[in-house]
Amino acid sequence: MSAPHHIPAAEAIIACEGLSKHFGGIRAFTDVAFQARRGEVTAVIGDNGAGKSTLIRSLVGVHQPDAGNLFFDGRARPFANPDEARKAGVETVHQNLALIDELTVAQNLFLNREIVRRIGPFAFLDRKAMKREARSMLSRLSINVPSINQRVRRLSGGQRQAISICRAVGSGAKLVVMDEPTAALGVQETANVEALIRRLREQSVSVILVSHNFDQVCRLSDQIWVMRAGKMAATVRASETSGNELVALVTGAA
């Protein structure tokens, strides 16, 4: 079966058609078609309970859809679990960030993906190589932290979010999915994370952004998809819409 025809299939990093998910008698979403273009920031917005978070979790293997087709990087490819999605090049930055407070910045960047050096039958963690690569990863995204040896619990919320994003991109992700990445941040830290998202786009990393902040969505996104009551209600180019129009689309007034 071919990918949805909203845009040429070669331009979509991820796409789905006819996707549905139910939990018992509760319908999370039904017959959803969605696409995210390569190298763009694609936003998914909607009111609470619209189904957007469940859709995102279904795209990255947290949930298994009950029906429909999923395509990633030009192939029909449903993900059995998040690890399978990660190996294919999909990283998810969750609201809880999945960082270990008592580990350092460098240790968090290489958590579960440590660099190992072998000498004969023996294997050692190559801490020097990991620290060297950690500095390089942070530099490529212009992320400022006091030290790669700093424990994460001592970092600000914005710095922690930046480390989580850097960890995702550092693994070679083709697509980074972010669920409300600035919800708990102040104005300046939000600006820093938004700048980081722009740098990802400049480096041709595709981003899916779930956000309730419509002004932020208009600032950052190239394409915006609107969910309402478990269905995909509309999709618009960010350059051709406004915050007021998005409110109308979300509420059904448009």
C-alpha positions in Angstrom: 0.0 0.0 0.0 1.4 3.4 -0.9 1.9 6.3 1.6 -0.8 9.0 1.9 -0.7 11.5 -1.0 -0.8 14.8 0.8 2.9 15.2 -0.1 5.2 13.0 -2.2 6.1 9.9 -0.2 9.8 10.7 -0.7 9.4 14.0 1.2 7.8 12.3 4.3 10.1 11.1 7.0 7.1 9.5 8.8 3.5 9.0 7.7 0.4 7.1 8.6 -2.9 6.3 7.1 -6.1 4.9 8.5 -4.5 4.7 12.0 -6.8 3.9 14.9 -6.4 3.1 18.6 -8.9 2.1 21.2 -8.5 1.2 24.9 -11.4 -1.1 25.6 -14.5 0.9 24.8 -12.6 4.2 24.8 -11.7 5.6 21.4 -8.3 7.5 21.5 -8.3 8.3 17.8 -9.8 6.9 14.6 -8.8 6.7 10.9 -5.9 9.2 11.2 -3.8 10.2 8.3 -0.6 12.2 9.2 2.7 13.1 7.7 5.9 14.9 8.7 8.2 16.2 6.0 12.0 15.6 6.1 13.9 18.4 7.7 10.9 20.3 8.9 9.3 21.0 12.3 5.8 19.5 12.3 3.5 20.5 15.1 0.5 18.4 16.4 -2.0 20.5 18.4 -5.4 19.8 20.0 -7.4 20.2 23.1 -6.9 17.9 26.1 -8.2 14.5 25.2 -8.0 15.1 21.4 -5.8 12.1 21.0 -2.5 13.7 20.1 -0.3 12.2 22.8 -1.7 8.7 22.1 -1.1 9.2 18.4 2.5 10.2 19.0 3.0 7.2 21.3 1.5 5.0 18.5 4.0 6.4 16.0 7.0 5.6 18.1 6.1 2.1 19.3 4.8 2.8 22.8 1.3 1.8 21.8 0.3 -0.7 19.0 -2.4 0.7 16.7 -5.5 -1.4 16.2 -5.7 -0.5 12.5 -3.9 1.4 9.8 -0.4 1.6 8.2 2.7 3.4 9.4 5.6 4.4 7.1 9.0 5.6 8.2 11.9 6.7 5.9 10.1 5.4 2.8 9.2 2.0 4.2 6.1 0.4 5.7 7.3 0.0 9.2 5.2 -0.2 12.3 7.4 -0.2 15.5 6.9 -3.0 18.0 8.4 -0.9 20.8 10.4 2.3 21.4 13.7 0.5 21.2 12.9 -0.6 17.7 11.9 2.9 16.7 15.2 4.2 18.3 17.3 1.8 16.2 15.5 3.0 13.1 16.3 6.6 13.9 13.3 7.9 15.9 14.1 9.5 19.3 11.4 10.7 21.7 12.0 13.5 24.3 9.3 12.9 26.9 8.1 15.5 29.5 9.9 13.5 32.3 13.1 13.7 30.2 14.3 10.2 31.3 17.5 11.6 32.8 19.3 10.2 35.8 19.8 13.0 38.4 22.8 11.5 40.1 24.8 10.9 36.9 26.8 13.6 35.1 26.0 15.3 31.9 28.4 13.0 30.0 27.1 9.9 31.7 23.5 10.8 30.8 24.4 11.5 27.1 25.8 7.9 26.8 23.3 6.1 29.1 22.7 2.7 27.6 24.9 3.6 24.6 28.3 3.6 26.3 31.5 3.5 24.3 33.4 0.3 25.1 37.0 -0.4 24.5 38.3 -4.0 24.2 41.7 -5.3 25.1 41.9 -9.0 24.4 39.2 -10.7 26.4 38.5 -7.7 28.5 36.1 -4.8 27.9 36.3 -1.3 29.5 34.2 1.8 29.4 36.1 4.3 27.4 35.3 7.3 29.6 37.8 9.6 27.9 36.2 8.9 24.5 32.7 9.5 25.9 33.7 12.8 27.5 35.4 13.9 24.3 32.3 13.0 22.2 30.0 14.6 24.9 31.8 18.0 24.4 31.5 17.6 20.7 27.8 16.9 20.8 27.1 19.9 23.0 29.2 22.1 20.8 27.4 21.1 17.6 24.1 22.3 19.1 25.6 25.3 21.0 24.4 24.0 24.3 26.0 25.6 27.3 26.3 23.7 30.6 28.8 24.4 33.5 30.7 21.2 32.9 30.1 17.8 31.3 31.1 16.5 34.8 28.2 18.3 36.5 25.5 16.1 37.9 22.3 16.6 36.1 20.4 17.4 39.4 22.3 20.6 39.6 21.2 21.9 36.2 18.3 24.2 35.4 15.1 22.9 33.7 16.1 24.4 30.4 19.6 22.8 30.6 18.1 19.5 31.5 15.8 19.7 28.5 18.7 20.6 26.3 20.7 17.6 27.5 17.7 15.4 26.7 17.4 16.8 23.2 21.2 16.5 22.7 21.1 12.9 23.8 18.4 12.1 21.2 20.2 13.9 18.4 23.6 12.5 19.4 22.5 9.0 18.7 22.1 9.9 15.0 18.3 10.4 15.1 16.6 11.2 11.8 13.4 12.2 13.7 13.1 13.7 17.1 9.6 13.7 18.8 9.1 16.3 21.5 6.1 16.3 23.9 5.5 19.7 25.4 9.3 20.5 25.6 8.9 23.9 27.3 5.8 23.4 29.4 7.6 23.7 32.7 10.2 26.3 31.7 10.5 30.1 32.2 10.7 32.7 29.4 14.4 32.7 28.9 14.8 28.9 29.1 11.9 28.5 26.7 13.7 30.8 24.3 16.9 28.7 24.6 15.0 25.4 23.8 13.2 27.0 20.9 16.6 28.1 19.5 17.8 24.6 19.9 14.8 23.3 17.9 15.7 25.7 15.1 19.2 24.5 15.1 18.0 20.9 14.7 16.0 22.0 11.6 19.1 23.8 10.2 20.9 20.5 10.6 18.1 18.7 8.6 16.9 16.8 11.7 13.1 16.3 11.4 11.1 17.3 14.5 7.5 16.5 15.6 6.4 19.0 18.3 3.4 18.5 20.5 2.5 21.8 22.2 -0.4 23.7 23.7 1.4 27.0 23.0 0.0 28.2 19.7 2.3 31.2 19.5 5.3 28.8 19.9 3.8 26.5 17.3 3.5 29.4 14.8 7.1 30.5 15.6 8.7 27.2 15.2 6.7 25.0 12.9 6.6 24.6 9.2 3.4 22.4 9.1 0.7 22.2 11.8 -1.8 19.3 12.2 -4.9 19.8 14.3 -6.6 17.0 16.2 -10.1 17.2 17.5 -12.1 14.5 19.3 -9.9 11.6 18.1 -9.7 12.7 14.5 -7.3 14.7 12.4 -9.4 17.8 11.7 -7.0 20.0 9.6 -3.5 20.6 8.5 -2.1 24.0 7.5 1.3 25.6 6.7 2.4 27.7 9.7 3.3 30.6 7.4 -0.4 30.8 6.2 -2.2 30.7 9.6 -2.4 32.6 12.9 -2.9 31.8 16.6 -6.5 32.9 16.4 -7.2 30.6 13.4 -5.5 27.7 15.2 -7.8 28.3 18.2 -10.8 28.1 15.9 -9.6 24.9 14.3 -9.0 23.3 17.7 -12.4 24.2 19.0 -14.3 23.5 15.8 -15.3 27.1 15.3 -13.5 27.3 12.0 
